[in-house]
Amino acid sequence: MIKSTAAARLRDEAAKRVLITDGAFGTMIQSYKLTETDYRGDYDLTDDQKGNNDLLVLTRPDVIDAITRAYFDAGSDIVSTNTFNANTISQGDYNAVHLVREMNLAAARIARTAADDYEAKDGRPRFVAGAVGPTNKTLSLSPDVNDPGYRAVGFDEVKAVYADQAAALLDGGCDFILIETIFDTLNAKAAIVAVMELAEERGTEIPLMISMTITDMSGRNLSGHSVEAFWYTVRHSQPLTIGLNCAFGADLLRPHVQALSPIADALVMVYPNAGLPNDLGEYDEHPHTTGEFIGEWVAQGLVNIVGGCCGSTPAHIAAMAKAVAGKPVRAIPSPAPSLRLAGLDPMVMAEAA
């Protein structure tokens, strides 16, 4: 199997400095006050499309390109594609399933072109992560409280959905596949299997970035896994990065980053929200505040790559870039060999002395 040169380049850069990924797309898109016409463009679609942010890569690519370049201007080394819901399950809500491959190809090309342009300017490597969201279905839980065994989708169906999206993102020029905002570990496993099978089919390594989201203060995702158990569940896939995103601001997320960092023998990438939303659903945390929190994480050696999720803007990314500049990088640990198992909680069976 052909090894990924992009993964090797990212590891080389991460050995030198703390890297920066991008911030939220949704937050920035909202600032453009787009209309239904902006979203719909020239497509003859039956349903309202306002809010279908993934469609904008086709109808308003100038907006997505501007946002991508704003993050590079702010200091991002990695940008993700605007494809969080660009899958056939999620696009079913808009009756835009037939546009899914076109969306992913266009999104990847927008990000790839911008990344190559910025790298050509100063020689600093820039990377593109193909963003794969969790879909709006869950494999672990029944949507019907009266029928706990019912599932709206099956594992093979979800795997096929992820495989189609990942293939299009790679065809468009992405370096990595980012499986993010994981609220259901079984959904993540379907995505992991899809990418691993795609890599075998193509005969080339496809680097994975995996990012869990915590749904409450207990530190678990919706399917009930703790941070440690989640890591042991997906560690076999040997991801390029493992981490957390969304859920909380950096202050509340820190204990969970502290739980993950010592056990993860991979690069740790974390991108929190810009604090918690206010009563109107808006995010009030100032960039300098977010930057200070991230600076504390880096000072403690907790992360290799940082960025922002909901509510974050290029200003937040710029504050993070300033906070981590010149700081020592996190050393990747080498855990002692032992049997590591996971249900909802981890079980580690160390070898007898």
TORDREN-129228 format. One line per field, with one value per residue (C-alpha): x, y, z. Coordinates in steps of 0.25 Angstrom, whole numbers. Layout:
% residues N
c1: [X:...]
c2: [Y:...]
c3: [Z:...]
//
This chain:
% residues 353
c1: [0:5:8:2:12:3:2:17:18:8:15:28:22:15:29:33:22:7:-1:-14:-27:-38:-51:-66:-72:-86:-83:-77:-87:-98:-90:-93:-108:-111:-125:-132:-128:-113:-115:-123:-115:-120:-123:-138:-140:-154:-151:-146:-131:-128:-119:-113:-99:-93:-100:-93:-80:-88:-97:-88:-74:-69:-74:-68:-54:-54:-56:-46:-36:-39:-35:-22:-20:-22:-11:-18:-9:-21:-34:-46:-56:-70:-76:-81:-95:-91:-96:-108:-115:-114:-117:-129:-135:-134:-137:-123:-117:-114:-104:-96:-84:-83:-84:-72:-64:-66:-63:-50:-46:-49:-40:-29:-28:-27:-17:-8:-8:-4:7:12:13:22:26:19:11:-4:-13:-28:-37:-49:-60:-69:-81:-88:-101:-114:-117:-111:-107:-106:-120:-134:-142:-155:-156:-166:-157:-143:-138:-143:-132:-135:-122:-113:-98:-95:-104:-97:-83:-87:-92:-78:-71:-77:-74:-60:-57:-62:-54:-42:-44:-46:-32:-33:-21:-28:-42:-47:-58:-63:-74:-75:-87:-89:-77:-84:-86:-71:-68:-76:-68:-55:-58:-62:-49:-41:-48:-46:-31:-30:-38:-29:-16:-12:-12:-24:-20:-31:-34:-44:-51:-62:-72:-76:-91:-91:-83:-80:-70:-78:-83:-98:-95:-89:-74:-64:-53:-43:-53:-55:-40:-38:-50:-44:-29:-28:-30:-17:-22:-13:-20:-30:-37:-50:-58:-71:-79:-72:-63:-48:-50:-60:-54:-40:-42:-46:-34:-25:-31:-28:-15:-6:-12:-13:-1:-5:-6:-16:-25:-36:-45:-55:-67:-65:-70:-85:-96:-105:-120:-121:-112:-100:-86:-80:-66:-56:-44:-34:-41:-41:-26:-23:-30:-23:-9:-11:-14:-1:7:2:6:-8:-10:-2:-13:-23:-35:-49:-63:-77:-76:-61:-57:-43:-41:-42:-32:-22:-23:-20:-8:-2:-4:3:14:28:22:28:20:13:21:14:14:18:9:14:8:-4:-18:-28:-42:-55:-69:-75:-63:-49:-42:-27:-20:-6:4:8:22]
c2: [0:14:22:36:47:57:50:49:64:67:59:66:80:76:71:86:94:94:94:101:96:105:110:109:110:112:124:131:127:133:146:147:148:139:138:126:130:130:116:110:117:111:98:93:87:85:88:101:101:112:106:96:101:90:94:107:101:100:112:122:117:131:131:118:121:135:128:117:128:136:124:123:138:136:125:112:101:92:95:86:85:91:77:74:70:66:52:45:43:58:63:55:66:75:66:69:55:55:66:60:55:69:76:68:70:85:87:79:87:100:97:90:102:111:102:101:116:120:109:115:129:125:111:107:94:95:83:80:71:65:67:56:59:49:49:51:36:28:13:11:17:15:27:21:20:10:0:0:-10:-1:6:15:11:-1:-2:-6:6:16:10:12:26:30:22:30:43:40:35:49:57:49:51:66:67:65:60:54:49:56:48:59:62:48:46:31:22:12:22:26:11:10:22:16:3:11:18:6:-2:10:10:-5:-3:8:2:15:20:29:37:38:49:45:55:51:61:61:62:65:69:54:54:44:44:41:26:26:25:32:39:28:17:24:24:9:6:14:12:0:9:16:30:42:50:47:58:65:76:84:82:92:104:102:104:93:83:84:72:63:67:64:50:47:53:44:31:35:31:39:54:61:71:79:90:95:104:119:117:113:119:130:130:134:123:132:131:143:138:148:143:147:139:126:129:129:116:110:115:108:95:97:100:87:79:74:77:76:83:93:101:105:100:106:121:122:132:136:145:133:125:137:138:123:124:136:128:116:122:118:108:94:83:72:59:47:36:22:14:1:-11:-16:-21:-10:-12:-3:-4:9:10:6:-7:-8:-21:-18:-30:-36:-32]
c3: [0:-4:8:10:7:13:26:27:24:35:45:42:44:57:62:60:66:70:58:55:48:45:51:49:35:40:48:37:27:36:36:21:23:11:5:-1:-15:-10:-5:-17:-28:-42:-37:-38:-24:-18:-4:3:3:12:23:14:16:8:-4:-4:-10:-23:-22:-15:-16:-14:0:4:-3:5:18:15:11:24:32:25:27:42:43:40:35:32:27:26:15:16:15:29:24:10:11:5:19:23:9:8:17:6:-6:-11:-10:-25:-23:-12:-20:-27:-14:-8:-21:-21:-6:-7:-19:-13:0:-9:-18:-6:2:-10:-13:2:2:-11:-5:7:6:19:17:17:18:14:23:17:27:30:39:48:39:46:49:60:59:74:79:74:70:75:90:89:81:87:76:64:56:45:37:37:39:24:19:27:23:9:11:17:6:-5:2:6:-9:-14:-4:-8:-23:-20:-14:1:9:20:24:37:44:53:64:67:76:73:73:64:54:55:53:41:35:39:32:20:19:22:11:2:5:2:-11:-16:-11:-4:11:14:27:37:47:58:67:78:83:98:100:115:127:130:119:110:96:93:91:106:103:112:105:109:105:92:89:92:83:70:73:64:52:55:53:49:60:71:79:83:77:79:92:101:101:104:119:121:111:118:128:116:108:120:121:106:104:113:107:92:84:73:70:78:71:79:74:84:83:86:100:102:95:101:102:88:83:80:85:93:96:91:83:93:104:95:92:107:109:98:102:116:109:101:113:119:107:104:89:76:67:72:65:67:66:67:69:65:55:48:60:69:61:60:75:76:66:75:88:83:75:80:90:92:85:92:92:87:99:97:106:112:105:111:108:106:105:104:107:112:121:118:124:124:128:130:129:142:147]
//
